[in-house]
Structures are given as structure tokens and as C-alpha cells.
Amino acid sequence: MFDAANARRMMVDGQIRTADVTDPALVEAMLTLPRERFLPAAQAPLAYLDTDIPIGKGRALLKPMVLAKLIQGARILPTDRVLDVGCATGYSSAVLSKLAGSVIALEEDADLAGAAKEAIAAVAVSAVEVVIGPLAAGWSAGAPYDVILLGGMTEIVPEALGRQLKPEGRLLAVYGRPPACRATAFYLSEGHLIGRPLFDAAARVLPGFVAPPAFVF
């Protein structure tokens, strides 16, 4: 029988702490939130594996270590307003809610957004609002944000999202094209996003964040 509590502890001890994730509030969030509740029942035994977990329609939950290190890199404060772009079934938003003042969970797939609402309600997480809209457009109604997190990879610098950041805001994403992909922290400089690589990472590209094909003569 699947022992979720034990699997959760093993995930944190074997994947999170060993990756130099030291933020105590973040570690506690990942120790307490039941990640299996954010997956269909048949996939529950996969919840704590050291990999991206496919959830259909080309989407996946980020690998736990990648999510944890991205969130730690955002240096979230208890008063911060966060936009979670591509929240999928809501696990990342639930984790963020344990650190931030408020979280807007943006998803463009109505089925995933519905699953996120159900899962977030089931684990009694507060301060999360699930909204539906194109991921690449962000959610201007709630801007400006202290932190924007992308729940997947972008092949382009997401300048449109950058315009929804506060001047001192941070945008965290896996950025690049395979095999040259890095978790990256973006900051505003003279109105444009400037990236600082954090660590090697890979993820599935989010809808709306695919680079246009290069023109070849």
C-alpha cells in the first residue's frame, strides 16, 4: 500500500534538502502538503518521484527539486503577491501560498484549472485565487506582482510578463532550448528583463512560450 507520508519525507530528505534548499518555510511546506492530492488517484504513487509527472495535454508537474529551487531563488516574503503561471493542478500554488501573502494561480486549460480549484480546496489552502486565461498574457488584473513563477519552460524571454512585475520584482522560470536550459531569475532593468542563470534544469515548454522557428536562408 502506498505510504504517502513516508514518500513525502523521503522526497524532502533525498531530493530537496540534498539540493541545498534551506528555506525552512519552503521545506516545511513540502513536508506537509500532500502532493498526491494534486494528481488523479491512479497517479498518486508517482507523486514523489524525482521527475516531472505528466498530467496530460502535454503538461506536467515540475520535478520537486526544480520547483523547490525556483521558489527558493525567488526569495519570497510573507507580504509578496505572486503570479503562478501555468499552475496546472495547483501544487505549486499551494506551496507558494505557505510563503507569500497572496497567490494568483493562472491556468489556460479549463480542466486543469478545475482540478486546481478542487485540490486547493481539499487541502484547505488559503490566499490562492485560480483564474483562467492565456498563460503568455499573464494576469494584468492582479498586477503588479512581487514574484512571477512559470510552472514550465520558456524558450523566449517573457517580456510581456515582465511588464506585470513591480520594479523590484523577480520572475523565475526554466529558460532556453534543450540541451542548453537553465533555471533563471529575471529582473527588470530599464524596462526589460535581464536573466541570471541559477542552475541546470529541464521542463516541458508551456503553451505560448515556444520560440518562433528560426529563418534559414
C-alpha positions in Angstrom: 0.0 0.0 0.0 1.3 3.5 -0.9 2.5 5.3 2.2 2.2 9.0 1.1 3.6 10.4 4.4 6.8 8.3 4.2 7.2 9.0 0.5 6.9 12.8 1.2 9.6 12.6 3.9 11.9 10.7 1.5 11.3 13.3 -1.2 12.2 16.1 1.1 15.2 14.3 2.6 16.5 12.8 -0.7 15.6 15.4 -3.3 15.0 18.8 -1.6 17.5 19.1 1.3 20.3 17.5 -0.8 19.8 20.2 -3.4 20.7 22.9 -1.0 17.2 24.0 -0.4 17.5 25.5 3.1 14.5 27.9 3.4 12.7 26.4 6.5 9.2 27.6 5.4 9.6 26.1 2.0 10.9 22.8 3.4 8.0 22.7 5.8 5.5 23.4 3.1 6.8 20.5 1.0 6.8 18.2 4.1 3.2 18.9 4.9 1.4 19.4 1.6 0.0 16.1 0.2 1.3 16.3 -3.4 -0.7 13.2 -4.2 -3.9 15.2 -3.8 -2.9 17.2 -6.9 -2.8 14.1 -9.2 -5.5 11.7 -10.3 -5.9 8.8 -7.8 -4.3 6.4 -10.2 -1.1 8.5 -10.3 -0.8 9.1 -6.6 2.1 6.6 -6.2 4.1 8.8 -8.7 3.6 12.0 -6.7 7.1 12.0 -5.0 9.3 10.7 -7.8 12.4 12.6 -8.8 10.9 13.6 -12.2 8.4 15.7 -14.0 5.0 14.0 -13.7 2.8 14.1 -16.9 -0.7 15.2 -16.3 -2.0 15.1 -19.9 -2.3 17.6 -22.8 1.5 17.9 -23.0 1.7 19.3 -19.5 3.5 18.1 -16.3 4.1 18.9 -12.7 7.6 20.2 -12.3 10.2 17.9 -10.8 10.1 18.6 -7.0 13.7 19.7 -6.8 13.4 22.1 -9.7 10.2 23.6 -8.2 11.8 24.0 -4.8 15.0 25.7 -6.1 13.0 28.0 -8.3 10.8 29.1 -5.4 13.9 29.5 -3.1 15.5 31.6 -5.8 12.5 34.0 -5.8 13.3 35.0 -2.1 9.6 35.2 -1.4 8.5 37.4 1.6 5.3 37.0 3.6 3.9 40.1 2.1 4.6 39.3 -1.5 1.9 39.0 -4.2 2.7 36.1 -6.5 1.5 35.1 -10.0 1.9 31.3 -10.7 1.8 31.0 -14.5 0.8 27.5 -15.6 -0.3 26.3 -12.2 -1.6 23.0 -13.7 -3.3 21.1 -10.9 -2.3 23.7 -8.3 0.5 22.1 -6.3 3.0 24.9 -7.0 0.4 27.5 -6.0 -0.3 25.6 -2.7 3.4 25.6 -1.9 3.7 29.3 -2.8 0.8 30.1 -0.5 2.7 28.9 2.5 5.4 31.6 1.8 3.6 34.6 0.2 0.8 36.9 1.2 -1.3 36.0 -1.8 -1.1 33.9 -4.9 -2.9 34.1 -8.3 -2.9 30.7 -10.0 -3.2 31.2 -13.7 -4.1 28.3 -16.0 -5.4 28.4 -19.5 -6.7 24.8 -19.6 -10.2 24.8 -18.0 -9.9 21.1 -16.9 -6.6 21.7 -15.2 -8.0 24.9 -13.6 -10.9 22.9 -12.3 -8.6 20.3 -10.8 -6.5 23.0 -9.2 -9.6 24.6 -7.5 -10.7 21.2 -6.2 -7.2 20.2 -4.9 -6.6 23.6 -3.3 -9.9 23.4 -1.5 -9.3 19.8 -0.4 -6.0 20.7 1.3 -7.6 23.8 2.9 -5.1 26.2 1.4 -6.0 29.9 1.7 -4.8 33.0 -0.2 -4.9 31.3 -3.6 -7.2 32.5 -6.4 -7.4 30.3 -9.5 -8.0 32.2 -12.8 -8.3 31.1 -16.4 -6.6 32.8 -19.3 -3.8 32.6 -21.8 -0.5 31.9 -19.9 1.6 34.2 -22.1 -0.6 37.1 -21.3 -0.2 36.8 -17.6 -3.0 38.3 -15.4 -2.9 42.1 -15.6 -6.0 42.4 -13.3 -3.8 41.4 -10.4 -0.6 43.2 -11.3 1.9 44.4 -10.3 3.4 41.3 -8.7 6.5 40.9 -6.5 7.1 37.4 -8.0 6.1 35.6 -11.1 6.8 31.9 -11.3 6.5 29.9 -14.6 5.5 26.3 -14.0 7.4 25.0 -17.0 10.0 26.1 -19.6 10.0 29.2 -21.8 12.1 29.4 -24.9 11.7 33.2 -25.1 12.4 36.0 -22.6 8.8 36.6 -21.3 8.8 40.4 -21.7 5.0 40.6 -21.5 5.1 39.1 -18.1 7.9 41.4 -17.1 5.6 44.3 -17.6 3.4 42.9 -14.8 6.3 42.9 -12.2 6.9 45.6 -9.6 10.2 47.4 -10.3 12.0 45.2 -7.7 10.1 42.1 -8.8 11.5 38.7 -9.7 10.4 36.3 -12.4 11.6 32.7 -12.1 11.5 30.1 -15.0 13.3 27.4 -16.7 14.6 29.2 -19.8 16.3 28.1 -23.0 16.2 25.3 -25.5 17.4 21.7 -25.0 20.2 20.9 -24.2 21.0 24.5 -23.0 18.3 25.0 -20.4 18.8 26.8 -17.1 16.6 27.8 -14.2 16.8 31.5 -14.4 15.9 34.5 -12.3 14.8 37.5 -14.3 14.9 41.1 -13.0 13.8 44.4 -14.6 16.5 46.7 -15.9 15.4 49.8 -17.8 12.0 48.2 -18.6 13.4 44.9 -19.9 14.0 41.5 -18.3 17.6 40.5 -17.6 18.3 36.9 -16.7 20.6 35.4 -14.2 21.2 31.6 -14.5 20.7 29.7 -11.3 21.2 26.0 -12.1 20.8 23.5 -14.9 17.2 22.3 -15.3 14.7 21.0 -17.8 11.0 21.1 -18.1 8.2 20.9 -20.7 7.6 24.1 -22.6 4.5 26.0 -21.5 1.8 26.9 -24.1 2.6 30.3 -25.6 6.3 30.3 -24.7 7.7 28.5 -27.7 10.2 30.4 -29.7 9.3 31.1 -33.4 11.2 28.9 -35.9 14.5 30.4 -37.0 14.6 31.6 -40.6 17.2 29.8 -42.6 18.5 31.2 -45.9 
